[in-house]
């Protein structure tokens, strides 16, 4: 006896592909647009929710397709208002997303994951100690945004204002899925968020930065830099050995030339490692080469890592050195540390 035909993941289809398939099933073309709106504007998680479709069409969809929706597994709330969400994927894998509210600025940001685990092994990052199991699909990234937006509306009475691809995984190693999710999130047939509200953060994969520039997504780019010379960066970020700073900066110049988007440098300061004024000068020399801004981030300790958090005095001196030379600098205080939701801490811990 043959096994039943596997259902098609309907959210893996483009509107054109869905239209063609529904025509083959005897439906009129406009039905595909209705289904597509339910999937990407209204976030339908099953076909029964598609109430403006006939019962017969919903049954047809159930017979041929599936929606591999992300589901809530665990929610943790920080004393500072940050909310960490653990989501379960259809195959049982777990990922995390974080809602970061800054009510004083009316800014509500979701930090989304792009992979189950990560393959880059950055020594200061908890996720980097996990094995990369697979990339997320565009729909699974979209689900994080949709569900956390609902959470934001319920908790704070406001929608999300920003999306950062800074959670678990390296976004540019899930390139096609990430770009697909950007399309769903920014398109008028999707959530219709402005691309300037989205930021893709990468450890610095030069050829993929160039590819992102060529996609013309109009999103922002952030670089997890954390050291401004190759010796130190090799020590904490193995990816630098194949994408050294000269190669990386050349790709950033290319990205800026194509997009006119200022580059964001993310820079975690570690006590007595990368937080001296000499380190600040090296970072300044990079900032001179491409229009950029620097986010200085305080280190969030993880188990067994050989680093210490820089003192407030060292961080302030570092920031002042850059500002005095005309660099735009923000010192970002970590949110959600009490629930392991801060930068570098996402690791599906219980």
N, C-alpha and C positions, 0 to 999 in steps of 0.2 A: 504494500500500500504506500503510495507516494505521500510525502509530507505536504501540508498546505503551503501555498505560495506566501512568502513573507510579505507583510504589508509594507508599503512604500512610506518613508518619512516625508510627509506632505510639505514640511517646512524646508526640505532640501530642494524643492522645486522653485524655479523662477515663475513669475506670473505667466510668461509665455509658455513654459513647459506645462504648467497647471492647466492653462486654457486648452492646449492641444490634447491633454489627457481627458479632460472633461468632455470635450467634443467627441472623442472616441467612445465615451460612455453614454453618448446621446444627449448631453446637456448643451444648452445654449451658451455662447462664449461669455456673456455678462455674468454668468454664475461664478466663473473663476474669479472675477474681480471681487464679488461679494465674499467668497471664501477667503481670498487674500486679505481683505480688510479685517475679517474676523481674526485671522492669524497674527497680523502685524500691527494693526491699529488698536484692536480691542483685546489682544492678548488671550484669545480663546485657548483653553487648555484641553477641551474635548469638543467633539462635533455637536453634542447635545446643546451646547451654549449658543449655537448659530441659529437663533430663533427666527430669523427672517427667511430661512431656507425651508423648503418643504420637508416633511418627515421622510418622504421617499428619497430625496437627495441626501439627507443626513445619513440614512441607512446605507446608501450607496457609498458615501465617503467612509463610513465605518468598515465597510466590506473590503475596501481597497487601500485605505491609508491609515496611518497612525500619527499621533502627535506625541513626540518623545519629550514631554514636558519635564522641566526641573521642579523638584518639590522641596519644601522646607523641611529641614532635619533638626535644626537647633538654632535658637536665638539667644544671644547674650547681650546684655545692656550694661554699658559702662556708666560710671558716676558722672562722666563729662558729657553724656548724651549720645556718644558713639554707640552704634548697634552693629554687632558682628553676626552675620548669618551664615550658617552652614547649610548648604544645599546638597541634596542627593540627586544624582543623575540616573537616567533610566537603566544603566548597567550596574548601579550600586556604588559607583565612585562618588567621593565627596569633594566639594570645593567650598571656598569661602568668599564672601563679599562683605564689604563694610560700608555702612552709611555714616558719613561724617558731617554732622550739622555744625554750621557756624551761624547761629541765629542772629548775632549782632550784625552780620553782613548780609543776612537773608540769603545765605549760600548753603546749599545742601548737595553734597558730593557723594557719589557711589564709586567705590574702588572695586573693579570687577576682575575676575580671574579669566585667563585665556587658555590655561592648560591644567590638567590634573598632575600636580607636581611640577618639577622643573629640572632641566638637564644642565644648567649652567654652573652649579656648585659654588656660588659666591660664598665666601667663608663666613660672612657676617649675617647671613639670611637663613631663617629656619626653613623656608620653602626650598631653598637650594640644597638642603640635605635630603629631600624627598626624591625618589625616583620619578622621572617623567613617565606617566603611564599612557597618556594620549592627549591630543589637542581637543579643546572644546569645539563644538560646532557653532556656527553663527547664531543658530537658534538658542543654544545654551547660554551664550553670552547675552543675547537679547533678553532671555528670561530673567537673568540677574537684574538687569536694568528695570524691566517691567515690574518685577515683584518688589524690588527695593523702592521703586517709585510709589507703589501702593502703600508700602510701609511708611514712607516719608509723609504721604498725605494723611494717613491715619494717625501718625504720631505727632507730627508738627503742623498739619493743616496746610502744607506747602508742597509743591512738586520738586523733584530733583532739578537742580540748576546746572550741575556739572557731572561728567563721567570721566574717570581716569582708569586707563588700562594699566593698573599698577598692582594688581593682586597676584595670585599664584600663577607662575609661568612667565615665559618670555613671549610677549605678543608677536614679535616679528618672526618667531619660529612657528607660529600658528597663523602665518600671514593671510592665506586665502580666507580662513574662517574669520579673522579679525576684520579684514576689509569687508567681508560679507555682512558682519554685524554692524559695522559703521553705516553701510548702505541702508540696512533695515531701520536703524535708529534715526538716521537723518532724513530719510526719504519722505516725501509727502504721502507716499503709500504706507509709511510705517509710523514711527513715533514723532517724526518731523522736528527733531531737536536740531538746533543750529550747530554746524560742525565746529565752530569756534568754542563750543562748550565741551568738546571732547579732546582728551589728551592721551596719546599713546606713549608709554614709557618703555624704553629699551635699554638693555645693558650695553648696546653699541655694536650691532651687526651691520657693518658698513654697506654691503651690497643690498641688504633689505631696506635700509634707510633710503638709498637711491630709488629702489623700487616703489617705496611708499610715496616718495616725491612724484614719481611718474604716474601714480594712480590718481593724483589730483583730488584727494579726499577732503582737503581744506581743514583737516584736523591739526591740532598742535602736537609738537614732538618734544618729549622730555628724555634726557639722557641720564641714566644712573652712572654718574662719573666716579665720585668717591675718592679719586686720587688723580693728580694732574701730572704724574710722570709714570713712565712705563714700568719701572722697577716695582714701585709700590702697587700699581694697578694690577700687574701680573700676580702679585702676591695674594691679593684679595679677590680678584675677578679673573679666573682662567681664560675667559673669552678674549681678554686683551692680548693674549699671546698670538692669536690669529687675526685680531682686529686692533692693532696698536693705535696709539693716539693720533699719529700722523694720518693713518688711513681713515680713522674715525672722523677727524676734523675735516678732511677732504670731502667726506660724504655729507657732513653737515653744511659745508659751504654749498655743495650741490643742492641739498634740500632747501636751503634758504633762497638760492638763486631761482629755483623752480616755484616756490610757494610764497616767498616774502614773509614767512612765518619765523618770528624770533625763536631761537632754540632755548629750551629750559634745561639747565644743568642741575641735577639732584646731587647733593654732596653731603653725605653723612660724615660727621666729624668724629674721629676716634682719638682719644687722649694719647698724645706723644707719638702718633703715627702719621696723621695727615692734617694736623690742626695748627701748624706753626705758621708764622708770617712768611717763611720761605715757601711753604706749600701754597699759601694765598697768592704769592707772586707768580708761581707756576700756573695757577688757575687763571689769574689775570691775563697772562700771556695767551692762553687759549681763548679767553673771552674777547681779546682784541681782534681775533681772526674771523669771528662770525658774530653777527648781532645775537645777543643772548641775555639771559637773566639767570641768577643763581638762587636756588632754594637750599639753604643750609638746614640740615635735619639733625636733630639730636639722636644719638644712637640708642636703640632699644635692645637691651641685652637679651641674648638667647642662651640656652643651656650649652655649657662647655666652650663657648666662643672665647678666643683669647683677647678680647677687646674691652676697653672701658669707655664710658661716656666722657666726652670733653667737658671741662668745667664751663660754667656760664661765662666766666671772664675770658677764657680762650676763644669761645664761640663769638663773643662780642668783638674782641680784637680782630678776629679773622674777618668778620663781616665789615667792620669799620675800614679795614685795609682795602677791601674791594670797593666799598662805596666811595672812599676818598679818590679812587681812580676812575670813577664814573660808571661802575658796574651796578646794575639793578640787583639788589639783594633782598631776599626775604628770609628771616629765621623762622623756621616752622617748628613749633612745639608739638610734640607727638600727642595724638589722641587715642584713647582706648587701650592704654598700656595695661590697665587692670584686668582686661579680658583677652590679652594677647592679640589685639586687633591693630596694633600700631605697625608702622613700616618695618618690614622684614620679619614679622612674627607669625604670619599665616602658615599654619602647618597642621590643621585639623586636630588640634589637641583637645582632649576631653576636658 
